[in-house]
């Protein structure tokens, strides 16, 4: 099958790429555009490791076809911070030791950022509910939840 020309905005930058009809957006991000922060944990949308924002909606990029990105805005973990200029969530994840192997971390950070943008003062229950689609086999979830709640408190105080 022939590839389709796709124009999109990724992390604020206009991008163009060619996509085969069966190619997932995750594969395009990682293999074609070298944005390797989003990880493939399961390939079935069950783990959240490949979470991105697509036109303001949290999605698993393994379940989105690359051709569906045409004309859309995409935000990935690469757009969350820049070198030492980290997003407050990234700083709190380090402070709280809320990461270990790193496979789940990008997806959890994207989901947590989406939550805080929608609800700046979440309860612990809301954080746990919002992050329920992200699986972590290393840390458990308490440090992650504490990091998100701590970030929310700091961002409200700022």
DSSP file (Angstrom, degrees, kcal/mol; ACC not computed):
  #  RESIDUE AA STRUCTURE BP1 BP2  ACC     N-H-->O    O-->H-N    N-H-->O    O-->H-N    TCO  KAPPA ALPHA  PHI   PSI    X-CA   Y-CA   Z-CA
    1    1 A X              0   0    0      0, 0.0     2,-0.2     0, 0.0     0, 0.0   0.000 360.0 360.0 360.0 150.0    0.0    0.0    0.0
    2    2 A X        -     0   0    0      1,-0.1    19,-0.4    18,-0.1     2,-0.2  -0.492 360.0-113.6 -82.3 151.8    1.2    3.5   -0.6
    3    3 A X        -     0   0    0     -2,-0.2     2,-0.4    17,-0.1    17,-0.2  -0.502  24.1-132.6 -83.3 152.4    2.1    5.9    2.1
    4    4 A X  E     -A   19   0A   0     15,-3.0    15,-2.3    -2,-0.2     2,-0.4  -0.857  17.7-118.8-107.4 140.6    0.1    9.0    2.9
    5    5 A X  E     -A   18   0A   0     -2,-0.4     2,-0.4    13,-0.2    13,-0.2  -0.663  33.6-164.9 -78.1 126.1    1.6   12.4    3.5
    6    6 A X  E     -A   17   0A   0     11,-3.2    11,-2.0    -2,-0.4     2,-0.5  -0.948  11.0-167.3-118.2 131.9    0.7   13.6    7.0
    7    7 A X  E     +A   16   0A   0     -2,-0.4    64,-3.8     9,-0.2    65,-0.3  -0.979  26.8 144.2-116.2 130.0    1.1   17.2    8.4
    8    8 A X  E     -A   15   0A   0      7,-2.9     7,-3.5    -2,-0.5     2,-0.5  -0.903  47.2-112.9-151.4 174.8    0.8   17.7   12.1
    9    9 A X  E     -Ab  14  73A   0     63,-2.1    65,-3.4    -2,-0.3     2,-0.5  -0.989  29.1-172.3-120.1 122.8    2.1   19.7   15.0
   10   10 A X  E >  S-Ab  13  74A   0      3,-3.0     3,-2.0    -2,-0.5    65,-0.2  -0.965  72.3 -19.0-120.7 120.5    4.2   17.8   17.5
   11   11 A X  T 3  S-     0   0    0     63,-3.1    -1,-0.2    -2,-0.5    64,-0.1   0.851 130.0 -50.6  52.5  38.0    5.2   19.5   20.8
   12   12 A X  T 3  S+     0   0    0     62,-0.4     2,-0.4     1,-0.2    -1,-0.3   0.347 117.3 109.9  87.4  -5.8    4.6   22.9   19.1
   13   13 A X  E <  S-A   10   0A   0     -3,-2.0    -3,-3.0     0, 0.0    -1,-0.2  -0.882  71.7-119.4-107.8 132.5    6.6   22.2   16.0
   14   14 A X  E     -A    9   0A   0     -2,-0.4     2,-0.3    -5,-0.2    -5,-0.3  -0.486  40.6-177.6 -65.4 133.5    5.1   21.6   12.5
   15   15 A X  E     -A    8   0A   0     -7,-3.5    -7,-2.9    -2,-0.2     2,-0.4  -0.962  17.1-165.5-135.8 151.1    6.0   18.2   11.3
   16   16 A X  E     +A    7   0A   0     -2,-0.3     2,-0.3    -9,-0.2    -9,-0.2  -0.992  18.1 155.6-134.4 144.4    5.4   16.2    8.1
   17   17 A X  E     -A    6   0A   0    -11,-2.0   -11,-3.2    -2,-0.4     2,-0.4  -0.973  39.3-110.2-157.1 167.3    5.9   12.5    7.6
   18   18 A X  E     -A    5   0A   0     -2,-0.3     2,-0.4   -13,-0.2   -13,-0.2  -0.887  34.1-169.3-104.3 136.6    4.8    9.6    5.4
   19   19 A X  E     -A    4   0A   0    -15,-2.3   -15,-3.0    -2,-0.4     2,-0.2  -0.988  19.7-135.1-131.7 134.2    2.6    6.9    7.0
   20   20 A X    >   -     0   0    0     -2,-0.4     3,-1.5   -17,-0.2    47,-0.3  -0.566  34.4-113.2 -75.2 149.6    1.5    3.5    5.8
   21   21 A X  T 3  S+     0   0    0    -19,-0.4    46,-0.2     1,-0.3    -1,-0.1   0.776 115.8  44.3 -57.7 -27.7   -2.2    2.9    6.5
   22   22 A X  T 3  S+     0   0    0     43,-0.1     2,-0.3    44,-0.1    -1,-0.3   0.481  87.0 112.5 -96.7  -2.2   -1.5    0.2    9.1
   23   23 A X    <   -     0   0    0     -3,-1.5    43,-3.1     1,-0.1    44,-0.4  -0.532  64.1-130.5 -77.4 130.5    1.3    2.0   10.9
   24   24 A X  B  >  -E   65   0B   0     -2,-0.3     4,-1.9    41,-0.3    41,-0.3  -0.418  16.2-121.7 -75.8 155.3    0.6    3.0   14.5
   25   25 A X  H  > S+     0   0    0     39,-3.5     4,-3.0    36,-0.7     5,-0.2   0.869 114.3  58.4 -63.0 -35.8    1.3    6.5   15.6
   26   26 A X  H  > S+     0   0    0     35,-1.7     4,-2.6    38,-0.4     5,-0.3   0.937 105.6  48.3 -58.5 -46.9    3.6    5.1   18.3
   27   27 A X  H  >>S+     0   0    0     34,-0.2     4,-3.0     1,-0.2     5,-0.7   0.887 112.9  48.4 -62.4 -38.5    5.7    3.4   15.6
   28   28 A X  I  X>S+     0   0    0     -4,-1.9     5,-2.4     3,-0.2     4,-1.4   0.940 111.5  49.2 -66.9 -46.6    5.9    6.6   13.6
   29   29 A X  I  <5S+     0   0    0     -4,-3.0     6,-3.3     3,-0.2    -2,-0.2   0.935 123.0  32.5 -57.1 -46.9    6.9    8.7   16.7
   30   30 A X  I  <5S+     0   0    0     -4,-2.6     4,-0.3     4,-0.2    -2,-0.2   0.942 130.1  29.5 -77.6 -49.4    9.6    6.2   17.7
   31   31 A X  I  <5S+     0   0    0     -4,-3.0    -3,-0.2    -5,-0.3    -2,-0.1   0.845 130.7  27.9 -87.7 -35.8   10.9    4.9   14.4
   32   32 A X  I  <<S+     0   0    0     -4,-1.4    -3,-0.2    -5,-0.7    -4,-0.1   0.859 131.7  30.6 -94.5 -41.2   10.3    7.7   11.9
   33   33 A X  S   <S-     0   0    0     -5,-2.4    -3,-0.2    -6,-0.2    -4,-0.1   0.456  95.6-129.7-101.8  -2.8   10.5   10.8   14.0
   34   34 A X        +     0   0    0     -6,-0.3     2,-1.0    -4,-0.3    -4,-0.2   0.792  59.0 142.2  57.4  32.7   12.9    9.5   16.6
   35   35 A X        +     0   0    0     -6,-3.3     3,-0.5    -7,-0.2    -1,-0.2  -0.794  18.5 166.4 -98.1  86.5   10.7   10.6   19.5
   36   36 A X        +     0   0    0     -2,-1.0    -1,-0.1     1,-0.2    -6,-0.1   0.301  44.1  96.3 -93.9   8.6   11.5    7.6   21.6
   37   37 A X        +     0   0    0     -8,-0.1     2,-0.3     2,-0.1    69,-0.3   0.915  69.9  75.4 -64.8 -42.8   10.1    8.8   25.0
   38   38 A X  S    S-     0   0    0     -3,-0.5     2,-0.3    12,-0.1    12,-0.2  -0.549  78.9-152.5 -70.7 132.3    6.8    7.1   24.5
   39   39 A X        -     0   0    0     10,-2.0     2,-0.8    64,-0.3    -2,-0.1  -0.747  15.8-128.7-110.2 152.9    7.3    3.3   25.1
   40   40 A X        +     0   0    0     -2,-0.3    63,-0.0     1,-0.2    -2,-0.0  -0.890  38.7 156.8 -98.0 110.1    5.6    0.2   23.8
   41   41 A X  S    S-     0   0    0     -2,-0.8    -1,-0.2    62,-0.1    63,-0.0   0.822  79.4  -8.4 -97.1 -41.1    4.7   -1.8   26.8
   42   42 A X  S    S-     0   0    0      0, 0.0    -2,-0.1     0, 0.0     0, 0.0   0.639  71.0-138.1-130.8 -31.0    1.8   -3.9   25.5
   43   43 A X  S    S+     0   0    0      1,-0.0    -3,-0.0     0, 0.0    17,-0.0   0.535  88.7  81.3  77.3   5.5    0.7   -2.8   22.1
   44   44 A X  S    S-     0   0    0     19,-0.0    16,-0.0     0, 0.0    -1,-0.0   0.293 106.5-105.6-125.7   8.0   -2.9   -3.2   23.1
   45   45 A X  S    S+     0   0    0     14,-0.0    15,-0.1     1,-0.0    18,-0.0   0.663  90.5 110.8  78.4  16.3   -3.7    0.0   25.0
   46   46 A X  S    S+     0   0    0      1,-0.1    -1,-0.0    88,-0.0     0, 0.0   0.657  73.9  41.8 -96.6 -17.2   -3.6   -1.7   28.4
   47   47 A X  S    S-     0   0    0     87,-0.1    88,-2.7    88,-0.0    -1,-0.1   0.716  84.0-139.1-109.0 -23.1   -0.5   -0.3   30.0
   48   48 A X    >   +     0   0    0     86,-0.2     3,-1.7     1,-0.1    63,-0.1   0.454  62.6 126.3  80.8   0.1   -0.4    3.4   29.2
   49   49 A X  T 3  S+     0   0    0      1,-0.3   -10,-2.0    58,-0.1    58,-0.3   0.745  75.6  48.1 -64.2 -21.8    3.4    3.5   28.5
   50   50 A X  T 3  S+     0   0    0    -12,-0.2    11,-1.5    56,-0.1    -1,-0.3   0.173  81.7 148.0-102.9  16.8    2.7    5.1   25.1
   51   51 A X  E <   +C   60   0A   0     -3,-1.7     2,-0.3     9,-0.2    26,-0.2  -0.246  14.1 159.6 -60.5 136.9    0.3    7.8   26.3
   52   52 A X  E     -C   59   0A   0      7,-2.4     7,-2.6     5,-0.1     2,-0.5  -0.874  42.4-104.9-141.1 172.2    0.3   11.1   24.5
   53   53 A X  E     -CD  58  75A   0     22,-2.5    22,-2.4    -2,-0.3     2,-0.5  -0.935  30.4-171.3-104.1 129.4   -2.0   14.0   24.1
   54   54 A X  E >  S-CD  57  74A   0      3,-2.9     3,-1.1    -2,-0.5    20,-0.2  -0.954  76.6 -24.4-123.4 109.0   -3.8   14.1   20.7
   55   55 A X  T 3  S-     0   0    0     18,-3.4    -1,-0.1    -2,-0.5    19,-0.1   0.901 129.4 -48.5  50.9  44.8   -5.8   17.3   20.2
   56   56 A X  T 3  S+     0   0    0     17,-0.3     2,-0.4     1,-0.2    -1,-0.2   0.551 116.8 113.6  79.2   8.1   -6.0   17.8   24.0
   57   57 A X  E <   -C   54   0A   0     -3,-1.1    -3,-2.9     2,-0.0     2,-0.4  -0.948  68.6-123.3-117.7 132.0   -7.1   14.2   24.6
   58   58 A X  E     +C   53   0A   0     -2,-0.4     2,-0.3    -5,-0.2    -5,-0.2  -0.589  45.5 162.6 -72.7 123.3   -5.1   11.6   26.5
   59   59 A X  E     -C   52   0A   0     -7,-2.6    -7,-2.4    -2,-0.4     2,-0.7  -0.952  46.0-111.8-140.0 158.1   -4.7    8.5   24.2
   60   60 A X  E >   -C   51   0A   0     -2,-0.3     3,-1.8    -9,-0.2     4,-0.3  -0.844  25.9-150.9 -87.3 116.9   -2.5    5.4   23.8
   61   61 A X  G >  S+     0   0    0    -11,-1.5   -35,-1.7    -2,-0.7   -36,-0.7   0.673  91.7  68.0 -68.2 -15.4   -0.5    6.1   20.7
   62   62 A X  G 3  S+     0   0    0      1,-0.2    -1,-0.3   -37,-0.2   -35,-0.1   0.703 101.5  48.7 -73.3 -17.4   -0.3    2.3   20.0
   63   63 A X  G <  S+     0   0    0     -3,-1.8     2,-0.5   -39,-0.1    -1,-0.2   0.430  97.9  81.8 -99.8  -1.2   -4.0    2.4   19.3
   64   64 A X  S <  S-     0   0    0     -3,-0.6   -39,-3.5    -4,-0.3   -38,-0.4  -0.887  77.2-130.2-106.8 132.6   -4.0    5.4   17.0
   65   65 A X  B >   -E   24   0B   0     -2,-0.5     3,-1.4   -41,-0.3     4,-0.4  -0.580  18.6-125.4 -76.7 143.9   -3.0    5.0   13.3
   66   66 A X  G >  S+     0   0    0    -43,-3.1     3,-1.6     1,-0.3     4,-0.2   0.844 110.4  60.7 -56.9 -35.2   -0.4    7.4   12.1
   67   67 A X  G >  S+     0   0    0    -44,-0.4     3,-1.1   -47,-0.3    -1,-0.3   0.750  94.0  65.1 -66.9 -21.9   -2.7    8.5    9.3
   68   68 A X  G <  S+     0   0    0     -3,-1.4    -1,-0.3     1,-0.2    -2,-0.2   0.621  88.0  70.3 -73.6 -11.6   -5.2    9.7   12.0
   69   69 A X  G X   +     0   0    0     -3,-1.6     3,-2.5    -4,-0.4    -1,-0.2   0.564  67.2 126.1 -81.1  -8.8   -2.7   12.3   13.1
   70   70 A X  T <  S+     0   0    0     -3,-1.1   -62,-0.2     1,-0.3     3,-0.1  -0.295  85.6   0.8 -57.3 124.4   -3.1   14.4   10.0
   71   71 A X  T 3  S+     0   0    0    -64,-3.8    -1,-0.3     1,-0.3     2,-0.2   0.532 108.8 121.6  77.4   6.7   -4.0   17.9   10.9
   72   72 A X    <   -     0   0    0     -3,-2.5   -63,-2.1   -65,-0.3     2,-0.5  -0.585  62.9-122.0-102.7 162.8   -3.8   17.2   14.7
   73   73 A X  E     -b    9   0A   0     -2,-0.2   -18,-3.4   -65,-0.2     2,-0.4  -0.901  29.1-167.5-101.5 130.7   -1.8   18.5   17.6
   74   74 A X  E     -bD  10  54A   0    -65,-3.4   -63,-3.1    -2,-0.5     2,-0.5  -0.962   9.5-167.8-122.1 134.3    0.3   16.0   19.4
   75   75 A X  E     + D   0  53A   0    -22,-2.4   -22,-2.5    -2,-0.4     2,-0.2  -0.990  14.1 177.1-121.3 126.4    2.1   16.4   22.7
   76   76 A X    >   -     0   0    0     -2,-0.5     3,-1.5   -24,-0.2     4,-0.3  -0.642  48.6 -92.8-116.9 175.5    4.6   13.8   23.8
   77   77 A X  G >> S+     0   0    0      1,-0.3     3,-1.5   -26,-0.2     4,-0.6   0.804 120.4  67.7 -59.3 -30.2    6.9   13.5   26.8
   78   78 A X  G 34 S+     0   0    0      1,-0.3    -1,-0.3     2,-0.2     3,-0.2   0.780  99.3  50.8 -63.0 -25.6    9.7   15.2   24.8
   79   79 A X  G <4 S+     0   0    0     -3,-1.5    -1,-0.3     1,-0.2    -2,-0.2   0.469  92.5  77.9 -89.4  -1.4    7.7   18.4   24.9
   80   80 A X  T <4 S+     0   0    0     -3,-1.5     2,-0.3    -4,-0.3    -1,-0.2   0.864 107.4   0.1 -78.7 -36.6    7.2   18.3   28.6
   81   81 A X     <  -     0   0    0     -4,-0.6     2,-0.4    -3,-0.2     5,-0.2  -0.936  61.1-135.9-146.5 167.3   10.6   19.6   29.7
   82   82 A X  B >   -F   85   0C   0      3,-2.5     3,-2.5    -2,-0.3     2,-0.2  -0.863  59.1 -67.9-134.4  99.8   13.8   20.7   28.0
   83   83 A X  T 3  S-     0   0    0     -2,-0.4    -1,-0.1     1,-0.3     0, 0.0  -0.387 122.4  -3.2  60.2-120.8   17.0   19.4   29.5
   84   84 A X  T 3  S+     0   0    0     -2,-0.2     2,-1.6     1,-0.2    -1,-0.3   0.607 119.3  85.7 -79.4 -11.0   17.5   20.9   32.9
   85   85 A X  B <  S+F   82   0C   0     -3,-2.5    -3,-2.5     0, 0.0    -1,-0.2  -0.596  70.5 176.3 -88.8  76.0   14.3   23.0   32.5
   86   86 A X        -     0   0    0     -2,-1.6    -5,-0.1    -5,-0.2     2,-0.1  -0.460  35.2-106.7 -85.3 153.0   12.0   20.2   33.7
   87   87 A X    >>  -     0   0    0     -2,-0.1     4,-1.9     1,-0.1     3,-0.5  -0.446  38.1-109.5 -66.1 148.8    8.3   20.4   34.2
   88   88 A X  H 3> S+     0   0    0      1,-0.2     4,-2.3     2,-0.2     5,-0.2   0.841 119.8  56.4 -52.5 -35.3    7.3   20.5   37.9
   89   89 A X  H 3> S+     0   0    0      2,-0.2     4,-2.4     1,-0.2    -1,-0.2   0.917 105.2  50.6 -63.1 -42.1    6.0   17.0   37.7
   90   90 A X  H <> S+     0   0    0     -3,-0.5     4,-1.6     1,-0.2    -2,-0.2   0.904 110.6  49.6 -62.7 -40.7    9.3   15.7   36.4
   91   91 A X  H  X S+     0   0    0     -4,-1.9     4,-2.5     1,-0.2    -1,-0.2   0.922 111.8  47.9 -63.4 -44.3   11.1   17.4   39.3
   92   92 A X  H  X S+     0   0    0     -4,-2.3     4,-2.8     1,-0.2    -2,-0.2   0.853 106.1  57.4 -68.4 -34.2    8.7   15.9   41.8
   93   93 A X  H  <>S+     0   0    0     -4,-2.4     5,-2.8     2,-0.2     4,-0.3   0.900 110.9  44.2 -62.0 -38.6    9.0   12.4   40.3
   94   94 A X  H ><5S+     0   0    0     -4,-1.6     3,-1.1     3,-0.2    -2,-0.2   0.939 113.6  49.7 -68.4 -46.8   12.7   12.7   41.0
   95   95 A X  H 3<5S+     0   0    0     -4,-2.5    -2,-0.2     1,-0.3    -1,-0.2   0.884 117.3  40.5 -58.5 -40.8   12.3   14.1   44.5
   96   96 A X  T 3<5S-     0   0    0     -4,-2.8    -1,-0.3    -5,-0.1    -2,-0.2   0.392 106.6-124.3 -89.9   3.0    9.8   11.4   45.4
   97   97 A X  T < 5 +     0   0    0     -3,-1.1    -3,-0.2    -4,-0.3    46,-0.1   0.926  53.1 160.1  50.7  47.6   11.8    8.6   43.7
   98   98 A X      < +     0   0    0     -5,-2.8     2,-0.3    -6,-0.2    -1,-0.1   0.023  50.3  56.8 -90.6  26.8    8.6    7.9   41.8
   99   99 A X        +     0   0    0     -6,-0.3    37,-0.0    -5,-0.1     0, 0.0  -0.991  44.8 161.4-151.8 154.3   10.3    6.0   39.0
  100  100 A X  S    S+     0   0    0     -2,-0.3    -1,-0.1     0, 0.0    -2,-0.0   0.302  80.0  14.7-135.1 -84.6   12.6    3.1   38.5
  101  101 A X  S    S-     0   0    0      1,-0.1    -2,-0.0     4,-0.0     0, 0.0   0.801  87.5-135.8 -74.6 -26.2   13.1    1.4   35.2
  102  102 A X  S  > S+     0   0    0      3,-0.0     4,-0.7     4,-0.0    -1,-0.1   0.354  70.9 114.1  94.0  -6.4   11.4    4.2   33.2
  103  103 A X  T  4 S+     0   0    0      1,-0.2     4,-0.4     2,-0.1   -64,-0.3   0.943  89.1  30.7 -63.8 -46.5    9.2    2.3   30.9
  104  104 A X  T  > S+     0   0    0      1,-0.2     4,-2.3     2,-0.1     3,-0.3   0.719  99.9  86.4 -83.5 -21.6    6.0    3.6   32.4
  105  105 A X  H  > S+     0   0    0      1,-0.2     4,-2.8     2,-0.2     5,-0.2   0.851  85.0  50.9 -56.4 -46.9    7.2    7.0   33.5
  106  106 A X  H  X S+     0   0    0     -4,-0.7     4,-2.3   -69,-0.3    -1,-0.2   0.928 114.0  45.2 -58.7 -43.7    6.7    8.9   30.3
  107  107 A X  H  > S+     0   0    0     -4,-0.4     4,-2.3    -3,-0.3    -1,-0.2   0.893 113.6  49.3 -66.0 -39.8    3.0    7.8   30.0
  108  108 A X  H  X S+     0   0    0     -4,-2.3     4,-2.9     2,-0.2     5,-0.2   0.915 110.8  50.4 -66.2 -42.1    2.3    8.4   33.7
  109  109 A X  H  X S+     0   0    0     -4,-2.8     4,-2.5    -5,-0.2    -2,-0.2   0.918 111.2  48.2 -61.9 -43.5    3.8   11.9   33.4
  110  110 A X  H  X S+     0   0    0     -4,-2.3     4,-2.2    -5,-0.2    -1,-0.2   0.921 114.3  46.4 -62.1 -44.2    1.7   12.7   30.4
  111  111 A X  H  X S+     0   0    0     -4,-2.3     4,-2.2     2,-0.2    -2,-0.2   0.907 113.0  49.1 -65.7 -41.7   -1.4   11.4   32.1
  112  112 A X  H  X S+     0   0    0     -4,-2.9     4,-2.6     2,-0.2    -2,-0.2   0.896 110.6  50.5 -65.6 -39.8   -0.6   13.3   35.3
  113  113 A X  H  X S+     0   0    0     -4,-2.5     4,-2.0    -5,-0.2    -1,-0.2   0.917 109.6  50.9 -63.0 -43.3    0.0   16.5   33.4
  114  114 A X  H  X S+     0   0    0     -4,-2.2     4,-1.6     1,-0.2    -2,-0.2   0.907 110.7  49.8 -61.0 -41.6   -3.4   16.1   31.6
  115  115 A X  H  X S+     0   0    0     -4,-2.2     4,-3.6     1,-0.2     3,-0.3   0.951 110.8  47.7 -61.2 -50.1   -5.0   15.6   35.0
  116  116 A X  H  < S+     0   0    0     -4,-2.6    -1,-0.2     1,-0.2    -2,-0.2   0.801 109.9  53.2 -66.8 -28.4   -3.5   18.7   36.5
  117  117 A X  H  < S+     0   0    0     -4,-2.0    -1,-0.2    -5,-0.2     3,-0.2   0.849 118.4  36.6 -70.5 -33.4   -4.4   20.8   33.5
  118  118 A X  H  < S+     0   0    0     -4,-1.6     2,-0.3    -3,-0.3    -2,-0.2   0.845 135.7  18.3 -85.2 -37.3   -8.0   19.7   33.9
  119  119 A X    ><  -     0   0    0     -4,-3.6     3,-0.6    -5,-0.2    -1,-0.3  -0.825  61.7-175.0-140.5  94.8   -8.2   19.6   37.6
  120  120 A X  T 3  S+     0   0    0     -2,-0.3    36,-0.2     1,-0.3     2,-0.1   0.645  84.7  45.0 -69.0 -14.5   -5.5   21.6   39.5
  121  121 A X  T 3  S+     0   0    0     35,-0.0    -1,-0.3    32,-0.0     2,-0.1  -0.491  79.2 170.9-127.6  63.4   -6.7   20.4   43.0
  122  122 A X    <   -     0   0    0     -3,-0.6     2,-0.1    -2,-0.1    30,-0.0  -0.374  29.0-127.0 -75.8 152.0   -7.2   16.6   42.6
  123  123 A X     >  -     0   0    0      1,-0.1     4,-2.3    -2,-0.1     5,-0.2  -0.443  31.1-105.0 -82.3 167.7   -7.9   14.3   45.5
  124  124 A X  H  > S+     0   0    0      1,-0.2     4,-2.6     2,-0.2     5,-0.2   0.911 124.0  53.4 -60.2 -40.9   -5.8   11.2   46.0
  125  125 A X  H  > S+     0   0    0      1,-0.2     4,-2.4     2,-0.2    -1,-0.2   0.899 108.2  49.6 -61.1 -41.0   -8.8    9.1   44.7
  126  126 A X  H  > S+     0   0    0      2,-0.2     4,-2.9     1,-0.2    -1,-0.2   0.898 110.4  50.3 -66.5 -39.8   -9.0   11.3   41.6
  127  127 A X  H  X S+     0   0    0     -4,-2.3     4,-2.1     2,-0.2    -2,-0.2   0.944 112.4  46.9 -62.3 -46.9   -5.2   10.9   41.0
  128  128 A X  H  < S+     0   0    0     -4,-2.6     4,-0.3     1,-0.2    -2,-0.2   0.898 114.5  47.3 -62.4 -40.6   -5.4    7.1   41.4
  129  129 A X  H >< S+     0   0    0     -4,-2.4     3,-1.2    -5,-0.2     4,-0.3   0.939 112.2  49.3 -64.5 -47.0   -8.5    7.0   39.1
  130  130 A X  H 3< S+     0   0    0     -4,-2.9     3,-0.4     1,-0.3    -2,-0.2   0.841 116.2  42.3 -63.6 -34.7   -6.9    9.2   36.4
  131  131 A X  T >< S+     0   0    0     -4,-2.1     3,-2.2    -5,-0.2    -1,-0.3   0.368  82.4 104.2 -93.6   4.7   -3.7    7.1   36.4
  132  132 A X  T <  S+     0   0    0     -3,-1.2    -1,-0.2    -4,-0.3    -2,-0.1   0.747  74.0  60.9 -60.7 -24.2   -5.4    3.7   36.5
  133  133 A X  T 3  S+     0   0    0     -3,-0.4     2,-0.6    -4,-0.3    -1,-0.3   0.422  91.0  82.1 -82.7   2.3   -4.7    3.2   32.8
  134  134 A X    <   -     0   0    0     -3,-2.2     2,-0.4   -86,-0.1   -86,-0.2  -0.936  68.1-155.9-113.3 119.2   -1.0    3.3   33.5
  135  135 A X        -     0   0    0    -88,-2.7     2,-0.4    -2,-0.6   -27,-0.1  -0.766   9.9-175.0 -97.7 137.1    0.7    0.1   34.8
  136  136 A X        -     0   0    0     -2,-0.4     4,-0.2     1,-0.1    -2,-0.0  -0.996  11.3-178.8-129.6 126.2    4.0    0.2   36.7
  137  137 A X  S    S+     0   0    0     -2,-0.4    -1,-0.1     2,-0.1    -2,-0.0   0.516  78.6  45.4 -98.6  -6.6    5.7   -3.1   37.7
  138  138 A X  S    S+     0   0    0      2,-0.1   -39,-0.1     1,-0.0    -2,-0.0   0.881 113.6  29.0-105.1 -49.7    8.6   -1.5   39.6
  139  139 A X  S    S-     0   0    0      1,-0.2     4,-0.3   -41,-0.1     3,-0.2   0.722  85.6-132.3 -92.6 -21.2    7.6    1.3   42.0
  140  140 A X        -     0   0    0     -4,-0.2    -1,-0.2     1,-0.1     4,-0.2  -0.416  36.2 -89.9  78.4-176.7    4.1    0.6   43.2
  141  141 A X  S  > S+     0   0    0     -2,-0.1     4,-2.8     2,-0.1     5,-0.2   0.608 103.5  85.8-112.7 -12.7    1.9    3.6   43.0
  142  142 A X  H  > S+     0   0    0      1,-0.2     4,-2.6     2,-0.2     5,-0.2   0.918  93.9  45.9 -60.4 -46.6    2.2    5.4   46.3
  143  143 A X  H  > S+     0   0    0     -4,-0.3     4,-2.2     2,-0.2    -1,-0.2   0.871 113.7  51.0 -64.2 -36.2    5.3    7.4   45.4
  144  144 A X  H  > S+     0   0    0     -4,-0.2     4,-2.1     2,-0.2    -2,-0.2   0.945 111.7  46.0 -65.0 -48.8    3.8    8.3   42.0
  145  145 A X  H  X S+     0   0    0     -4,-2.8     4,-2.6     1,-0.2     5,-0.2   0.910 112.7  50.9 -61.8 -43.2    0.5    9.5   43.6
  146  146 A X  H  X S+     0   0    0     -4,-2.6     4,-2.6    -5,-0.2    -1,-0.2   0.897 109.1  51.5 -62.2 -40.7    2.4   11.5   46.3
  147  147 A X  H  X S+     0   0    0     -4,-2.2     4,-2.2     2,-0.2    -1,-0.2   0.901 111.4  47.0 -63.5 -41.0    4.5   13.2   43.5
  148  148 A X  H  X S+     0   0    0     -4,-2.1     4,-2.5     2,-0.2    -2,-0.2   0.931 114.2  46.5 -67.0 -45.8    1.4   14.2   41.6
  149  149 A X  H  X S+     0   0    0     -4,-2.6     4,-2.1     2,-0.2    -2,-0.2   0.896 112.9  49.9 -64.1 -39.8   -0.3   15.5   44.7
  150  150 A X  H  X S+     0   0    0     -4,-2.6     4,-2.3    -5,-0.2    -1,-0.2   0.900 111.1  49.4 -64.8 -41.8    2.8   17.4   45.8
  151  151 A X  H  X S+     0   0    0     -4,-2.2     4,-2.9    -5,-0.2     5,-0.2   0.923 109.0  52.6 -62.1 -44.4    3.1   19.0   42.3
  152  152 A X  H  X S+     0   0    0     -4,-2.5     4,-2.1     1,-0.2    -2,-0.2   0.919 110.1  48.2 -58.7 -44.5   -0.5   20.0   42.4
  153  153 A X  H  X S+     0   0    0     -4,-2.1     4,-1.8     1,-0.2    -1,-0.2   0.920 113.4  46.9 -62.5 -44.9    0.0   21.8   45.7
  154  154 A X  H  X S+     0   0    0     -4,-2.3     4,-1.5     1,-0.2    -2,-0.2   0.898 111.7  50.5 -63.9 -41.4    3.1   23.5   44.5
  155  155 A X  H  < S+     0   0    0     -4,-2.9    -1,-0.2     1,-0.2    -2,-0.2   0.870 110.6  49.4 -67.9 -35.8    1.5   24.6   41.3
  156  156 A X  H  < S+     0   0    0     -4,-2.1    -1,-0.2    -5,-0.2    -2,-0.2   0.877 111.2  49.9 -68.4 -35.8   -1.5   26.0   43.1
  157  157 A X  H  <        0   0    0     -4,-1.8    -2,-0.2     1,-0.2    -1,-0.2   0.759 360.0 360.0 -73.4 -24.9    0.7   28.0   45.5
  158  158 A X     <        0   0    0     -4,-1.5    -1,-0.2    -5,-0.1    -2,-0.2   0.477 360.0 360.0 -74.7 360.0    2.8   29.5   42.7
